[in-house]
Amino acid sequence: MDERAALKLLAGKLPDAGDDAAVVDGLVITTDMLHETTDFPDGTEKYTAGWRAVGASLSDVAAMGAEAVAAVAVYADSDFARDELEAFVAGASDVCESVDARYVGGDLDTFSEFTVTTTALGRTDDPVLRSGAQPGDVLCVTGTLGRSGAALRLFEAGNEERANDLFRFDPRVPAGRALTPYATAMMDSSDGLARSVHQLSEASDCGFSLDGDAIPVAESVRDVAEDEADEQALSLFFGEDFELVFTLAEDDLAAARKASPTPISVVGDVTDSGVVMDEKPLPDRGYTHGQGEK
């Protein structure tokens, strides 16, 4: 059983599960685990690891349209180097501060490889779920896609300074809050745009038609991609970019764009069934934890 099958099994048994975060009496809670071998390439600074790990959980809060409140983390490694631990906490604290939240501590553990478990808390009385998309809505994304895929290529090429910079993404909490009055369904793009759209399709019982030319590709992708096909693969399937993928009524698009502090791109339409791009079936491919892009 892979991660997606396990999540589907648990969602059937846990009524508060199934979206990017659980919402209980207005409290938003989400947790994530990241490992050195699958999530932190050689050359990842501990400051970047702290920022990225906590940022991943804050992104789940953003996807619910919630206000971010606080985060904690479990830091596990084979030993504890003072400078690395302090750098991790600095990164975790700074990413929280960037969205007006607080990093309030956590736990330490000894483990065979560097591993981080993060939990973020948020607050909302009006969460945006994955299940509200309607035929006739438009499909949108914030920011640009492919940044993390480009970073991995740069780590592999030894350009660690730029790769670390690309790995430190901005959790879209302000955009999520701004989009709450307009979004009919929303999630983050941690699994990649293609897989996110398939997940929205399943949750909302609808289809999607995407325009490949409308996908906002990060400039860093164009710097590392071998050709247009490679560029498209990095922006569609790699994932881990933590942008927001959402739907809204076309009549609300102008107001949503004005409200959002992050640029919005329309990449397609909500249809009755099927997931296609440029009139061809779009594969349900994306990031699978522990296996990378698949």
Phi and psi in degrees as a GROMACS rama.xvg file:
@    title "Ramachandran Plot"
@    xaxis  label "Phi"
@    yaxis  label "Psi"
@TYPE xy
-86.7747  -178.981  ASP-2
-59.7205  -43.398  GLU-3
-65.8112  -40.455  ARG-4
-65.4201  -39.4901  ALA-5
-64.7413  -41.2327  ALA-6
-64.5189  -39.8725  LEU-7
-64.6678  -40.5649  LYS-8
-60.0561  -47.0536  LEU-9
-69.6396  -35.9065  LEU-10
-60.5847  -31.3709  ALA-11
-72.3642  -17.624  GLY-12
-106.706  -16.8961  LYS-13
-119.657  103.464  LEU-14
-64.4384  -21.4957  PRO-15
-90.7063  -1.24094  ASP-16
-96.4613  168.836  ALA-17
120.852  -20.0777  GLY-18
-106.735  -171.931  ASP-19
-64.1891  -28.1853  ASP-20
-148.087  161.311  ALA-21
-88.1219  145.965  ALA-22
-124.193  118.318  VAL-23
-129.283  111.836  VAL-24
53.566  43.2399  ASP-25
83.3628  -6.30438  GLY-26
-95.9845  126.318  LEU-27
-100.103  130.937  VAL-28
-138.973  137.222  ILE-29
-149.129  152.428  THR-30
-141.309  147.722  THR-31
-141.758  152.389  ASP-32
-126.63  130.817  MET-33
-125.099  142.235  LEU-34
-119.867  151.72  HIS-35
-59.1778  -43.6928  GLU-36
-73.1034  -25.197  THR-37
-112.288  -18.8875  THR-38
-124.138  -19.3654  ASP-39
-123.466  94.7542  PHE-40
-61.6047  158.665  PRO-41
-52.8452  130.145  ASP-42
103.081  -7.31927  GLY-43
-71.135  121.875  THR-44
-72.8333  150.845  GLU-45
-64.6893  -30.9722  LYS-46
-61.476  -45.5236  TYR-47
-62.6511  -41.3733  THR-48
-61.1856  -42.2612  ALA-49
-64.7309  -44.7825  GLY-50
-60.9821  -49.3755  TRP-51
-69.4933  -41.6268  ARG-52
-64.6561  -49.5727  ALA-53
-69.5147  -36.8834  VAL-54
-60.3375  -34.1669  GLY-55
-61.9923  -41.0383  ALA-56
-72.6171  -37.496  SER-57
-62.8196  -31.4575  LEU-58
-64.0844  -36.1582  SER-59
-64.3224  -38.3057  ASP-60
-62.7836  -43.0852  VAL-61
-59.4937  -39.5777  ALA-62
-66.5745  -18.9596  ALA-63
-90.7328  -0.634079  MET-64
72.6322  26.936  GLY-65
-101.367  160.489  ALA-66
-79.688  131.948  GLU-67
-82.0882  136.071  ALA-68
-112.209  -53.5915  VAL-69
-161.12  165.985  ALA-70
-146.543  152.561  ALA-71
-133.691  164.808  VAL-72
-148.516  148.956  ALA-73
-100.147  122.898  VAL-74
-106.915  114.597  TYR-75
-122.385  137.595  ALA-76
-159.915  169.821  ASP-77
-70.356  -27.2676  SER-78
-154.78  172.594  ASP-79
-117.459  111.29  PHE-80
-93.4494  130.099  ALA-81
-56.8093  -46.3761  ARG-82
-66.448  -35.763  ASP-83
-69.7309  -42.2505  GLU-84
-64.3723  -42.8781  LEU-85
-66.1139  -37.4177  GLU-86
-66.335  -40.7874  ALA-87
-59.9087  -48.6013  PHE-88
-63.2093  -36.4909  VAL-89
-63.849  -43.7616  ALA-90
-63.9044  -43.9609  GLY-91
-62.8507  -41.0587  ALA-92
-67.815  -41.1497  SER-93
-68.0899  -38.8405  ASP-94
-68.5685  -35.5178  VAL-95
-63.6811  -45.6274  CYS-96
-60.5472  -32.6399  GLU-97
-65.1856  -19.6764  SER-98
-120.011  23.2941  VAL-99
61.1402  35.4113  ASP-100
-115.366  179.434  ALA-101
-125.771  137.94  ARG-102
-91.0777  120.012  TYR-103
-117.022  17.5327  VAL-104
113.23  -150.368  GLY-105
160.198  -131.551  GLY-106
-147.732  158.18  ASP-107
-117.226  145.207  LEU-108
-148.554  153.957  ASP-109
-96.2147  129.684  THR-110
-149.796  162.309  PHE-111
-70.1275  -26.1038  SER-112
-136.678  155.526  GLU-113
-59.4003  120.582  PHE-114
-139.789  139.925  THR-115
-128.991  131.707  VAL-116
-116.666  124.863  THR-117
-120.041  148.454  THR-118
-132.798  131.187  THR-119
-119.225  145.735  ALA-120
-116.392  142.281  LEU-121
-140.916  -176.928  GLY-122
-145.982  130.207  ARG-123
-160.905  145.628  THR-124
-101.703  -0.310513  ASP-125
-142.499  67.4141  ASP-126
-66.9461  147.359  PRO-127
-96.629  119.322  VAL-128
-95.4104  175.86  LEU-129
-83.1216  -7.04918  ARG-130
-102.16  11.8719  SER-131
-106.779  4.47353  GLY-132
-65.4475  141.572  ALA-133
-128.714  142.165  GLN-134
-52.4536  134.208  PRO-135
103.68  -22.1265  GLY-136
-67.3666  163.83  ASP-137
-104.754  150.828  VAL-138
-100.144  129.406  LEU-139
-132.065  161.136  CYS-140
-137.085  152.515  VAL-141
-88.9536  155.833  THR-142
60.1452  -144.072  GLY-143
-129.483  162.854  THR-144
-118.928  153.105  LEU-145
100.935  -1.36217  GLY-146
-58.9877  -44.5292  ARG-147
-71.2978  -35.8878  SER-148
-62.0444  -41.09  GLY-149
-63.6167  -40.1247  ALA-150
-60.7236  -42.1931  ALA-151
-61.1276  -41.9987  LEU-152
-61.3105  -39.191  ARG-153
-71.108  -36.5868  LEU-154
-59.8022  -45.2286  PHE-155
-63.7759  -30.7738  GLU-156
-85.6382  -4.26276  ALA-157
88.3155  6.43829  GLY-158
-89.5825  70.8621  ASN-159
-71.052  -33.1857  GLU-160
-62.9019  -48.9561  GLU-161
-69.6048  -37.3122  ARG-162
-61.6521  -44.0708  ALA-163
-62.5944  -39.0311  ASN-164
-61.2294  -44.0263  ASP-165
-67.8891  -30.7399  LEU-166
-70.9301  -19.8577  PHE-167
-91.8604  81.7257  ARG-168
-81.6039  163.513  PHE-169
-96.2143  113.37  ASP-170
-58.6887  134.616  PRO-171
-87.6991  43.5107  ARG-172
-61.2762  -47.2316  VAL-173
-61.2085  -39.6406  PRO-174
-65.8911  -42.2059  ALA-175
-59.5387  -42.0544  GLY-176
-63.8006  -43.1961  ARG-177
-66.7827  -30.9454  ALA-178
-85.4738  -11.7757  LEU-179
-52.7755  -40.786  THR-180
-69.7301  -14.2785  PRO-181
-115.414  -35.0314  TYR-182
-68.4525  133.36  ALA-183
-92.9127  -24.4668  THR-184
-154.273  148.696  ALA-185
-159.33  147.475  MET-186
-155.481  174.115  MET-187
-98.3914  167.342  ASP-188
-96.804  29.805  SER-189
-60.385  -28.2517  SER-190
-94.6995  4.35502  ASP-191
98.0899  153.904  GLY-192
-61.1396  -46.8132  LEU-193
-59.7365  -49.3598  ALA-194
-67.9227  -35.8776  ARG-195
-61.1254  -41.7736  SER-196
-65.1282  -39.1676  VAL-197
-64.1297  -37.9227  HIS-198
-67.8893  -39.9705  GLN-199
-64.5686  -39.1136  LEU-200
-59.8955  -44.2547  SER-201
-67.5239  -43.7924  GLU-202
-68.24  -36.3197  ALA-203
-97.9058  -2.6615  SER-204
53.7929  55.2685  ASP-205
-145.322  -176.516  CYS-206
-122.323  176.453  GLY-207
-143.186  144.188  PHE-208
-124.069  114.105  SER-209
-101.848  151.447  LEU-210
-106.699  109.45  ASP-211
-58.1893  -34.5071  GLY-212
-71.8556  -16.4596  ASP-213
-89.3738  -8.87541  ALA-214
-68.7699  124.46  ILE-215
-78.5895  105.249  PRO-216
-91.5806  131.181  VAL-217
-63.1211  142.14  ALA-218
-59.299  -32.3815  GLU-219
-63.1964  -28.0545  SER-220
-66.4972  -43.0318  VAL-221
-63.6313  -25.0955  ARG-222
-75.0459  -24.3181  ASP-223
-115.869  -17.5222  VAL-224
-69.6246  144.671  ALA-225
-75.8119  -34.9111  GLU-226
-162.412  -175.332  ASP-227
-63.9229  -35.8807  GLU-228
-65.134  -40.8184  ALA-229
-67.1221  -40.0677  ASP-230
-59.8756  -44.5241  GLU-231
-66.2037  -40.086  GLN-232
-62.236  -42.1703  ALA-233
-65.0771  -37.1307  LEU-234
-83.8632  -24.14  SER-235
-94.7306  -41.2055  LEU-236
-114.934  -21.9761  PHE-237
-67.6065  -46.7426  PHE-238
82.8815  -166.962  GLY-239
64.4716  23.5252  GLU-240
-91.6953  -22.5779  ASP-241
59.4841  37.4037  PHE-242
-88.2876  169.438  GLU-243
-94.2345  134.678  LEU-244
-114.734  122.863  VAL-245
-152.857  165.023  PHE-246
-121.733  153.126  THR-247
-158.69  162.898  LEU-248
-67.0181  138.906  ALA-249
-57.5828  -32.4395  GLU-250
-65.8317  -20.0876  ASP-251
-94.8015  -1.18514  ASP-252
-61.616  -46.6279  LEU-253
-61.9179  -43.4382  ALA-254
-66.0417  -39.3183  ALA-255
-65.1185  -42.2836  ALA-256
-62.5415  -38.9525  ARG-257
-68.1492  -35.7533  LYS-258
-77.9201  -32.731  ALA-259
-76.61  131.676  SER-260
-75.99  -10.7467  PRO-261
-112.158  136.67  THR-262
-56.3977  146.46  PRO-263
-116.979  134.416  ILE-264
-117.262  134.962  SER-265
-86.7386  121.85  VAL-266
-114.759  -0.951242  VAL-267
172.324  -167.821  GLY-268
-129.447  153.698  ASP-269
-86.0223  131.612  VAL-270
-121.724  -176.596  THR-271
-72.9081  -38.2759  ASP-272
-162.428  163.917  SER-273
80.3291  152.946  GLY-274
-125.557  111.127  VAL-275
-129.944  156.361  VAL-276
-132.02  126.923  MET-277
51.9978  41.032  ASP-278
68.106  14.9317  GLU-279
-119.755  146.102  LYS-280
-55.186  133.762  PRO-281
-95.0264  118.432  LEU-282
-60.7138  145.102  PRO-283
-84.0026  71.5146  ASP-284
-117.465  148.128  ARG-285
176.687  -162.119  GLY-286
-78.314  127.353  TYR-287
-116.824  120.241  THR-288
-57.6872  133.194  HIS-289
90.8637  -13.4603  GLY-290
-127.096  -12.4762  GLN-291
76.6349  -156.338  GLY-292
-69.3123  133.704  GLU-293
